[in-house]
Structures are given as C-alpha cells and as structure tokens.
C-alpha cells in the first residue's frame, strides 16, 4: 500500500522536495549553469534573465522591464548598469518621449546571450543524455509549472505587502 506523503502530517516527500530544490538552487548558482567549456560561457543569473527578457520582448523602459520581471525599478537599474558599461545593453531615448530611456539588447549583447544559451543547451543535453525524451518533457513541464506557482505566490505576496 502506498501512502500519499504530501498529506497533512506526513512531511517526508515535502522535506525531500524542499531539500532537493535548495540543492538545485545552490548548485545552479555555484556553476551559474555556465554550460560546457570555459568560464567565459557562464553569466550572472540576473544578467542572463535581463538579457533574455530584452531579447524576447524587445526594447523597453526600466519600469516596464522591472514589471515584466516582477522586481522593482531600482533593482533593474542597478543590474542593468554593468550590462550597459560592458556594451551588452544600449540605453536610447524613447522614440515618443525623448526624456525617457529605453533599454535594448546591443548586437554584442545578442551575440553574448546566444553564446551562453548555446553552452547551456549543451549542458542540459549532457545532464539529461540518458533520459528518455518523455522524461525531459515531463521534467520541463513540471519545472515550468513549479516556477509558475512560485511566480504566482510572489505576485500575491507583493500585492498583500503593498
């Protein structure tokens, strides 16, 4: 007979889950999921997420970028500064309001992002090489669902804290 370990009062599975998530977070941060090869293929998590967002959604202001990422504008401003300094992101004037600043992925940023993505794809392929395609798909679907639940919880928490 199998027991539902997620039932109230039985914490075994939930303890294992929270421990594995903590280990994953630490290992991912330690390696920065840098991918395969040289250290130059790694990228700071914040930088990677910002560059990805600008790549997927196009040029936008700091406030819009912060809103789409679920973080505050001052954090985006602080995280974008080194990306501008290194030429990965360009600051330009808003086409309709010259006083407003728009952030956009530079050609150098696009190339760097693709280099990191490629390296990370190779790492994911290596880490899951002995997985069946269905296992990769299931893991991806569950991880996406888990991240969505975390994001929703953070949104609710942000609204109640305000």
N, C-alpha and C positions, 0 to 999 in steps of 0.2 A: 504494500500500500504506500503510495507517495503522499507526502504532506505538502501543502502549499506553504512554503517558507516565507511568503510575503504576508501571511495572515498576521493580524494584530497579536502581539505577544511572542511571536516566533521571529527572531531577528537574524537568524543565520544567513540567509541569502542576501538580505539587505546589508548586513555587515560586510559580506564578501563583495557585493556590488560597490559599496562606498569605498572600500579599500582599493579595489581594482581601478576605480575612477581616479582616486588620489595618486596611485602609482602611475597611471597613464599620464596624468597632468604633469607630474614631476619629470617623468622620462621625456615627454614631449618638449617640455621647457628646457631640459638639460641638452637635448640634441637640437632643439628648435625645429625638430623634424626637418633637419637640414638636407635630408636626402642623401644621395650617394655621391661619394667623391670628396673633393676638397672642401675645406671650411668655407670657402667663398660661396658655396652653394646654399649656406644657411642664411636665414634672415630673421630678424627680430619679429616676434609674433604680431606686435602692434603694427609694424611697418607692413608686414605681409597682408594683414587684414585691410589696412587703409588702401594699399595699392590695388588689392583685389576689388575693393568697393569702387574705387575710381575707374578701374578698368571695366567693370560690369555696368556701372550706372552713368559713367561719363562725368564731365566736369561739373563741379558743384561748389557751393559756398561752404564755409566751415560749419555753419548752423545746420544745413541740410545733411552734410556728411555726418555730423555728430548724431543727428536724429535718426538717420538710417542705420547707424551702428549701435544705437542705444547707449551712448556715452555723452558726457557734457562737452560743450564747445571748448572750454579751457583745456580739457584733456586732448582733444583733437589738435588744437593749436600747438600744444607742447609736443605732440607726437609727429606732427607734420613738419615742424621746424627743421629737424635734421634731414628729412627727405628733400626739402627744398634746398638746404645747404649742399647736399650731395648731388643735386641735379636730377633726382628721381621724380620729383613733382615740381610743376611750374605754378607760380601764382600769376594770374592775369586779372585784368579788370573785367567786371561783369559787362556784357555787351549792352544791356539796357540801363545799368546804373554804374557809371564809371567809378563811383566811390566804393562799391562793393568788390570784394576779392573773390575770385573763383579759383579753385584748386583743380589741377588737371595733371594726369599722368604724362610725363615727358616721354619722348622716344627712348631715352636712356632708361627711364623707369619701366617702360613696356618691355624692353629687352631684358632687363634685370629680373623682372617679375616672371617672364617666360623661362628664364634660366632656372630660377628657383622652383617654379611649377614642374618643369621637366625633371629636375632632380628628385623632387618629392614624389612625382608619379613613379619614377624608377624605384624609390624606396618602398612605396606602397606595394608595387608589384613584387619586389623581393620578399617583403614581410608576409605576403599572402600567397606566395607562389605555390604552396602545397594545399591551398584552399580550392574547393570547387567553385565555379562561377556563381552558383546559387548561394554559397556561403558568403562570398564577397558582397553580393547584392543584399543579402539579409543583414549583414553587419552594417553596411552603408545605410540601409533603410532604418535600422534600429538606432544607429548613432545620430542620424538626421532627426529622427523622432525625439530622441533624448535631448539633443541640443535645442530643438523647438520647444520642448517642455521647460527647459531651463530659461530660454528666452522669454517665454510667456510669463513664467514666475517672476522674472526680473521686471518685466513691464508692469505687472500688477503691484509688485513691491514698490516700484518707483512712484506709481500713482498714489499709493496709500501713504508713502513717506512725504509726499509734497504737501 
